[in-house]
Amino acid sequence: TGNDGQVLTSAGAGAAPAFEALPASGKVLQVVNTLKTGAVNITSTSYADSGLTAAITPASNSKVLVFVNQLGCNTEAGTVGAMTLNLVRGSTIISNPITGGLGWNDRNTWSQNNVSFVYLDSPSGNGSTAFTYKTQAKLNNANDNGYLQNSNADVATSSIVLMEIGA
């Protein structure tokens, strides 16, 4: 007889079956969490790193579930504007989840907004490859001016959580 949590598997034609542990399929295998509190001034309509980054080394064939909560704000009274975010693995954009998602439509200085999104990624690694995930941001209009991880002139926190999901 096997032990609790084991299943009977075939060893092939002519061989005796064996009890083995259940595979880790569909289970959370590891979690990585990173908080970013340093303000990043976004001043360009070209993508720039937000400073929000995390790395994970998943097993071969695992998926990575990415959770992002990015906070941003304007810096000048009377402005209306927005930023666009990208989710990047290494140097490859894997998702452009929110176009203009970090927007402000408030005439007050330091009007804040945040955007949260989830993305399921299928990186192709060999079980020893580390993957770095990060967000990038750009202003939608050259006349805008914004900050990430900043709210009402005070430092605020953005987060990225990586969960390895067994294949």
C-alpha positions in Angstrom: 0.0 0.0 0.0 1.1 3.6 -0.6 1.1 6.5 1.8 -1.4 9.4 2.1 -1.1 11.7 -0.9 0.4 9.1 -3.2 -1.2 7.6 -6.3 -0.6 4.3 -8.1 1.2 4.8 -11.4 2.1 2.5 -14.2 5.8 1.7 -14.7 5.1 0.5 -18.2 4.2 -2.8 -19.9 5.3 -5.8 -17.9 6.5 -3.8 -14.9 4.8 -3.7 -11.5 2.9 -0.4 -10.7 4.4 1.9 -8.1 3.0 4.4 -5.6 4.3 7.9 -6.2 3.7 11.4 -4.8 1.1 13.5 -6.6 2.6 16.0 -9.0 2.5 19.7 -8.0 0.1 20.5 -10.9 -2.0 23.6 -10.4 -0.6 24.3 -6.9 1.2 27.4 -5.8 4.8 26.4 -5.5 6.4 29.7 -4.4 5.5 33.4 -3.9 7.8 36.4 -4.4 6.6 39.8 -3.2 8.3 43.2 -3.8 7.3 46.6 -2.6 8.5 49.8 -4.2 8.3 53.0 -2.1 10.8 55.3 -3.9 9.2 58.0 -6.1 10.0 57.8 -9.8 9.3 60.9 -11.9 7.9 60.0 -15.3 8.7 62.8 -17.7 8.7 61.3 -21.2 6.4 59.7 -23.8 8.9 56.9 -24.1 8.8 53.9 -21.8 10.9 54.1 -18.6 11.4 51.5 -15.8 9.1 52.2 -12.9 11.5 50.7 -10.3 8.9 48.0 -9.6 10.6 44.7 -10.2 10.7 41.1 -8.9 12.5 37.9 -10.0 11.5 34.3 -9.7 13.1 31.0 -10.7 10.2 28.6 -11.6 10.4 24.9 -12.2 10.3 23.7 -15.8 6.9 24.1 -17.4 5.4 26.1 -14.5 3.4 29.2 -15.1 3.9 32.5 -13.3 0.8 34.5 -12.1 1.7 38.2 -11.8 -0.2 40.6 -9.7 0.6 44.4 -9.9 -0.7 47.4 -8.0 1.0 50.5 -9.3 0.3 53.9 -7.8 0.8 57.2 -9.7 -0.1 60.9 -9.5 0.2 64.3 -11.2 2.5 66.9 -9.8 0.9 70.2 -10.9 -2.4 71.8 -10.1 -4.7 72.1 -13.1 -3.3 69.2 -15.0 -5.3 66.4 -16.7 -3.3 63.5 -18.0 -2.4 59.8 -17.9 0.4 57.3 -18.1 0.5 54.0 -20.0 2.0 50.9 -18.3 3.7 47.8 -19.7 4.4 44.5 -18.0 7.9 43.2 -19.0 9.6 39.9 -18.6 13.3 40.4 -19.1 13.4 42.9 -21.9 10.2 41.6 -23.7 6.9 43.4 -23.3 4.4 40.6 -22.4 1.4 42.7 -21.7 0.2 46.2 -22.2 -2.6 45.9 -19.7 -3.7 49.4 -19.2 -3.5 52.2 -21.8 -3.9 55.5 -19.9 -4.7 53.5 -16.8 -2.9 55.8 -14.4 -4.8 58.9 -15.1 -5.8 62.0 -13.3 -8.7 64.2 -14.0 -8.4 66.3 -10.9 -7.4 69.9 -10.9 -5.6 69.5 -7.5 -1.9 69.0 -7.2 -0.9 65.5 -6.4 -4.1 63.9 -7.6 -3.5 60.2 -7.1 -4.7 57.1 -8.9 -3.7 53.5 -8.9 -4.1 50.6 -11.3 -4.1 46.9 -10.5 -3.9 44.0 -12.9 -3.2 40.3 -13.1 -1.4 38.4 -15.9 -0.7 34.6 -16.3 2.6 34.1 -18.0 4.1 30.9 -19.4 7.9 31.5 -19.5 10.0 28.7 -21.0 12.7 27.9 -18.6 14.6 24.8 -17.6 14.0 25.0 -13.9 17.2 27.0 -13.2 16.4 30.1 -15.2 15.5 33.2 -13.3 12.9 35.5 -14.8 12.7 39.2 -13.9 9.3 40.9 -14.2 8.9 44.7 -14.1 6.6 47.5 -15.1 7.4 50.4 -17.4 5.5 53.7 -17.7 5.3 56.5 -20.1 3.3 59.8 -20.3 0.5 59.8 -22.8 1.2 63.5 -23.6 4.4 65.4 -23.6 2.9 68.2 -21.5 1.9 65.8 -18.6 4.1 65.3 -15.6 3.7 62.4 -13.2 5.2 60.3 -10.4 4.9 56.7 -9.6 4.9 55.6 -5.9 4.0 59.0 -4.8 0.8 60.4 -3.4 -0.1 63.9 -2.1 3.7 64.7 -2.0 4.3 61.7 0.2 6.0 58.5 -0.7 3.4 55.7 -1.4 3.9 52.0 -2.1 3.4 50.0 -5.3 3.7 46.2 -5.3 4.4 43.2 -7.6 3.6 39.6 -6.5 4.8 36.6 -8.5 3.3 33.2 -7.9 4.7 30.1 -9.4 1.9 27.7 -10.4 2.9 24.1 -10.9 2.3 22.6 -14.4 
